[in-house]
Amino acid sequence: MSAGTVAVVVPEDIGVPSWDLYELSIPCTVFGKPQPDLADPWYDLRLCAMDEGAAGDSPGTGGDSPAGAGLSLRTRHGLDDLIGADTVIVPSVPDPCVENGKPLPPKLITALRDAHDAGARIVSLCTGAFALAEAGLLDGRRATAHWMHTGQLATRYPKVRVDDSVLYVDEGDVLTSAGLTAGLDLCLHLVRRDLGAHIANQLARRMVVPAHRTGGQAQFIDLAVPATADQGLGPVLEWARAHLDEPLTVDDLARRAAMSPRTFYRHLQAATGTTPLRWLLNQRLGRAQSLLETTGLPIEKVAELSGLGTANNLRHHFLKHIGVSPGDYRRAFPEAAPV
């Protein structure tokens, strides 16, 4: 008895610009490679061709499903094999179906409805949510997709409660994710649901990815420091990063840079694209993230060392800018060293 049957829809033109081979590879990597020391047997993976000509009676027979230049996929399964699967995963749908509103293949929509009616858990990665919405599986539900496409999703399917800020949404029997790596987060979340946190964490470790990023974490978090800074600002910014646990003001930084506050503001904004206060907040959030990831320090101490003052203030900024609480963020890194 396997950990469950996972059926992945293989589109007719996977690998050309309309489709993303990366998102097809995610469920294949998570569910398709046996992990006998974690759970034996592992999942039973089915690749189900949308093109009937790509499905044959045995592996390696039947037509080819194009997968970009020089590649082809063959599978013995078709859309009929979605029925009876425990989980059905739909990777990205073609760009024209998203951008121009062209209809999705009716045979796919019917198969998704039938699989859901038969008790399957239905999952979309990125713009695969358009297929779930077309099938009516997202009506009245909260759902997400890549932030570049959530506006179109909300406009075309007004019955769907689209959330453009999260990595993934778990509605029980229907789950949706944002694009690219968020699809990996969702697949690991499924392993966590099915087999427990320990196995999911061990699998994530083997894949060299965070053990668990909660679905509510923000899709886009701009805490980056520019690769280069204005030559006159470099030393003062390095000094500021070394003193984040101290009270710092724009006047303090301007004085250290031998500039007026107004000139410092202008130079920093030109060099980093943000204001001095926003830059400081980003650095402090980055410091807090690092401490949460790598140490077992109490939340109050993390807030103090990152210059955010109190645990309540740290929580406020984490929820506002990162989308999760400090505690939830830390739980994605269970190996943090106690101090």
N, C-alpha and C positions, 0 to 999 in steps of 0.2 A: 504494500500500500504506500503510494508516494505521498509527499507533503501536500499534494494537490496538483490538478492539471491546469496549466496556464496556456491559453491559446492566444497567440499574437497575430494580428491581422497584418499580412504582407501585401502592400499595395501593388498595383500593376506596374508602376513606373518608379519604384524605389531607387534612390540614388541620383536621379536627375534633379534639376533645381527645384522641382515642385515638392520633393520629399527629402527627408533628412535621415541618412543612413545611421547617423549617430543614435537617434532615438530608437531605431529598431534594434540596435546593438545592446541597448541598456537591459531590456528584459531578457535577451538571450544570455547576457553575461550573468545576471543575477539568478535567473531561474533555470538556465539551460546547462550549467556546468555542475556535475555532481559534487557534493560536499559530504562524503561518507562519514567523516569524523564529526560533522555537525548534526546531520540528520540523514539517516539511511533507511529507505531511499529518499532522495531529494525530490524536487518538483519534476513533474512530467511536462516537458515543453512541447507545444505544437506550433509550428509556423503554418498559418492558414492563408493560402493564396486567395486574393480577391479575384484574380483572373483564373477562370476555370481551366484554361489551357495550361496553367502552371502547376496544376495538381495532377498527380499520377497515382498509380496503384501501389507503388513502392518507392522507397527513397532512391533518388537519382533517376527516376523516370518521369515522363510527362514533359510539358513544355518548360521553357525558361521564364523566370521572372526577372527582367532587367534590373541590375543593381549598379548602374553607372558604367563608365567606360571600362571594358575588359572584365566585368564581373557579371555573374548571373546567379540566381537562386532557384533551387528546385525543392519542391516539397510535395509530400503525398497527401497533404491536407488541403481542403477547401473551406469555404465559409460554412458549409453544413457541419463542419467539425467544431464550430463554436458551441453548438448545442452539446451539453454534457460536460463542458469544461467548468472547473470551479471558478476560474478567473479568466476574463477576456480583456486583452489590452489592445487599444487602438493607438498607434503612434501618430505622428503628424499627418494631416490630410493635405492634398495638393493645394498649392498657393491659389490657383484660380477659384477653388471652392471657398476660400477665405476672402480673398480680395475682391473678386468679381461676383460673388454670390452664385456661381454655377452650382447646379444640384450635385449632391454626392450620389454615388451609385445606389440605386434603390435596393439592389441585392444586399449591400452592406447594411443599410438601415434596417431592412427586414430581419437580417441575421442577428443584429444586435438586440432588437426587440425580442426575438424568439429566445435568444440565449438568456436575456434577463428574466423573461417569463419562466424559463426553466430553472431559475435559481442561481445563475452565474453572477459573480461580482464583476461589474463592468468598470474598466479603468481607461482613462485617456491620458496621453502624454502630449503636452503642448496643444497644438491646434486639433488634435484628435477630439477635443471637446466639441468641435463643430459637428462631428458625426454623432456624438451622444446627444447633443441638443436637437439635431435633426430627427433623431429617433424618439424624441420626447422624454428621454430618460433624465433630463436635467430640469424639467418643468417644476417650478416651485422650490428648487433646490439651490443651494449655494455652490458655486463652481468657479474655477479659474482656468487660465491659459497663459501663454507668454504675454507679458504686459503690452507688447506691440500689437496684439490682436484682440485684447479683451474688449476694447471699444466696439469693434465690429461684432464680436460675439454678443454683447449686450444689445446692440441695435437690431441685429437680425433675430434674436431670440429673446424678446422682452419678458418672457415668463421665467427666465433664468436669472438668479440673483448673482451677478458676476462680481467677483472680488479680485481686483487687479493687483493686490498688494502682497499676496501670500505665495508660498512655495507650492503648497498643495492643499486640497480640501478633501476630507474624509467624511462622506455622508453615509457610511455604512456599506451599502451594497453598490454604491456608485462613487467613484473617486476620480478626481481630476488634478493635473499638475500643471505648473508653469513649464517653460521651455528648457531644453538642454539638461543641465545637471539637476534641475529640480525633478526631472523624471527619475533620476537615480535615487533621490531622496524618497520619492513616493514608493518606488519598488522595494527599497530597504524597509520602509514603513510597513509594507505588506508582509515582508518576512518577519518583522517584529510582531505584527498582529498574529500571524499564523504559528510561529515557532518560538516566540519569546525574545526578550531583549538581549539575553546572553548570546544567542546564535546570531541575531542580527548584528550585534556589536563585533563579533568575531569575523563575520563575513565582511563588514565594513573595513575592519583592520586589514584583511587580506587585499581589499581593493584600494587601500590607502586613501580612504575618504572619511569624513566625520561620521562617527557612529550613528548620530541621530540629530538631524536638524528638524525641529518641529515645523509642522505645516504652516503655522502662523508667522514664521519668520519672514521678513520682508524680502521680496524678489530682488530689489536693487538697493544696495547700501553703499553710499559713497563716503567711505572713510579713508580713501587712498591719499597718500602723500605723493606729490609730483616727483618724477624721477630727478629733476634738477630744479633748483630754486635760484632766484636772483642772487648773483654772487654776493651782493651786500647783505642779503638776508640769511644766507646759509648758516653762518655762525650763530646768529641769534635764534634761529629756529632750532638748531641742534641744542643750544643751551636751554630753550624752553622745553623741549622734549625730555631733557634730563632733570627738569624741575617742575614736572606736572603736578606733583603733590603739594606745591606751594601756591599761595594766592598770586595770580598773574593778571595784570591788566594791560590794556593796549598801551597806556602811558609807560609802563615798565618796559615793555618790549621795544617801544619806539626809542626810549632813552638809551637802552643797551645798543640799539642799532645806530645811535647818533643821528636820529631823524626826528622831525616833529611828528606828533601823532597823525596828523593829516597826511604827511608824506609817506609815513610807514604804512598807513591804511592803503594808500594808492599802490605802493610797490608790492605789498603782500597780495592784494587782489589781482594785480597783473601777473604775479608769479604763480599763484596757486588757484586762481579762479574763485576764491571765496574770501569772506571777510575775516579779520583777525579773530573775532570771538567765535565764529563758526570753525575756523581752523583749530583753535584751542579745544573746542568741544570734540571735534573729530579725533584729535590726538588723545584726549582723555578717554573717549570711548574705546579707541584702539588699545590703549594701555589696559583698560578694564577687561576687554576681551582676552587679551594675552594672559592676564592673571587668572581669569576664570578657566581658561583652557589648560593652564600648566601648573596651577597650584591649588591647594585645598584651603587657602586663606578664607576666613569668614567674609561674608559679603560686606560687612561694615569696614573691614580692613581694605578690601578691594576698592571700595568707594574712597577711602582716605588716600590710598597710594596713587590712585588715578586722578586725584584732584576734584572729584565730584562730591566730596564732603560726606554725605550721609547715605545710608542704605536706601532710604526713601528717594533721595535725589537720583541715585544710580538707577533704581528701578524705573523712575519716571522717564529718564532719558533712554533707557534700553527699550522700554515699551514704545516710546514715541519714534525713535530713530531706527531701531533694529527689529522691533515687532514682537519680541519675546521678553520675558522677565530674565534677570540675571541667573536665577536658579534653573530655569528651563535651558538657557544657553549653556550653563555649566554641565548639565546632564548629557549634552552631546559629546562630552569629553570625559568619559568615566575613569580614565586612567590618570586624572590630574593628581599630582603628587601632594599628599598631605604635608602640612607644614607645622 
